[in-house]
Amino acid sequence: MQANNVHANDSANQLEKFLEGLETYSAAFEQILLNQYGEELEKSVGVMYLRRPGMFHWAYWEPYVQYLISDGVTLWIYDEDLEQVTVRDVSNIIEDSPAAILGGEIDIDAHYIVIEGPADSHWLELTPRDVDSQYSTIRLSFEQGQLSSMILFDNLGQTTQIKLLDTKRNNPLNIELFQFSIPEGVDVIDTRQ
């Protein structure tokens, strides 16, 4: 039992080492959504940009165009095909999400139970302490100290596999990436209070 605790601490240290000094992070990604039977429901590609604390820009290019952009206070979700923008308060929705983990907005130990994978692997699992979290488990995989993939297990039995490609750490990112101007003529659903 004690050895498992040591591995958990090593695992947490792996995540802490990755997050230490992290100011920006960017990558192209390939994402696959699987149903509870492991059947592929959707494959998408895009790019993500992260600027700490709390800012992110997640853009899907295929099979549809969608943007999730946050300046750390507001989240805009823009569906180009639907000509619709949903505006939300970030603090109410991303607390137990990969964006919050990487964005430096939360105390990981307070929100997750961290478990390291087998000794020959480079992944760790984060299980939310909040039973009402959107995800039952978030698995992070590292290669040469860099985040290389994420697997998100949601509470509906679906799995989202995200492979990160061409990752860049602490490259300058323009602040305008994390701002959003609502296009003319689109429907706006503002859920902020």
N, C-alpha and C positions, 0 to 999 in steps of 0.2 A: 504494500500500500504506500509506503514511504517513497519508493522508487517512482510511482506514478505522480506523486506530488512534485518530485524533482523534475520529471519530464514536463509537467504542466508549467512549472516555473520557467524552464528552458524555453518552452513554447511561447509563453507570454513575453519572455525576453526577446525572442525572434521578432515578434510583432512590434515590441517596443523599440528594438533596434531599427526596424524598417521605418517606424514613425518618427524616430529621433532626428531632429534637424530637417524633417520633411516640410518644405514650403509649397512646392508645386509637384504635380504628377500628371503625366499625360500618356495616353496609349490608344492605339486602335484596338477594337475588340470584335470578337465573333461570339455571338450569344445563341444558345439553343435552349428552347423551352420544351420540357418533357412532361407528359401527363403521369398520373400515378402508376401506370403500367410500363413506363419507360419508353413510350412511343413519342416520337418527335412531333410537336404541335406547330413549332415555328422556328425558323432560323433567321437571325438578323445580324447586321454588321453596322459598325459606326465608329465613333471616336468619343473619348472622354477626357476631360480636363478637370483638375482639382487644384484649388488654391486654398491653403489653410490660413485662417480658420473658417470652415463652414461653406466655402464657395465651390460649386461644381457646375459643369456643363457636360451633359450626356446627350449625344446626338446620334439618332438612328438614321441610317441612310437607306437600308434595304431591310425588309421588303416594302417599307413605307417610311415616310419622313416624319420624325417626331423629335422634339427637343425637350429636355428637362434641364432647366437652368435655375440656379439659385445664387443670389448675392449674399447668402448667409441669413437673410431675414425673410425674403419672399421666394417662393418657388413658382415658376411658370412652366406649365406643361402645354406645349404647342403641337397639335396634330394638324399637319399641313393639309392632308387629304380631307379631314373633317372641317377644315377652316374654323378651328376652335381653340381657344386658349383657356386653360383653367389656372386660376391664381389662388395660391394657398399660403398660409403662414407656415414657414419651415419648422418652427419649434413644435408644432403639434403633430408632425407626421414622420419625421425621419430619425427620431431618437434611437430606435433599434434597427438601423439599416446600415448597409455597407458605407453609404455616404457619411453617416455620423461617425463610424469607426475610423475611416480614413481622413475625414475632415477635421478631426481633433476637437469635436464638440462634446464628447462624453468621456466619462471615467469608465474604461473598459471593464475593470474588475467589479464595479458597482452594477453594471448592466448585463454582464455575461459570465458564464462559467467557461473557462478556457481549458481545452483538452488537446494535448499534442497527439499527432498521429504516430504510427509505428516508427521505430527507430530508423528504418531505412527510407522513410518518407520525409517530405519537406512541407507538410501541411499541418494546420491546426484547426480545431473546431471551436466555434463560439456558439454557445447555447444561451439564448436570452433568459434572464431571470424572470422577466415579465411574461406570464403565460398567455397574455393577450397580444404578444408581439406578432407582426406580420409573418416572420420567419421562425420556424422551429429550430433551425440550425443554419449557421453560415460557416462554410469551410473556405479557408484561405490557403493558397499554395504559393510557396516561395522558391525561386531559383536564383542562386548566387545573391541572396539577400534582397532580391526584388520581388514584388508581388507579381505572380505570373498567371494566376487564375483564381476564380471565385466560384463556388457552387452554393446556391441558395435553395434551401428546402423550405417551402412555404407550408402553411397550415392546411392547405387544400390538397396536399399530396403531390403537388407539382414541384419540379426541380428546374432551376435555371442554371445552366452552365455557361460561364463567361471566361473566355480565353483572352488574355491581354497580350498584345503584340506591339513591337516597336516602342517599348516603354521608355519614358524619359523622366528623370528625377531632377527637380529644382532648375528646370529651364525657365527662362523668363516667360510669363504668360500675361498678356494684356488684360487689364481689369475689365475691359469691354466684353470679353468672353462671358462674363458672369452677370451681365445686365441684359435685359430683354425689352425691346420696344414692340408693343403689340401692333401687328399689321392692320391696316385699315380694312374694314369690311368683314372681319372675323367675329364670330360669336365669343363673348367673354363670360366665363362663369367664375365669379369672384367669391370664394368661400371664406375669406378673411372676415373677422368680426371687429 
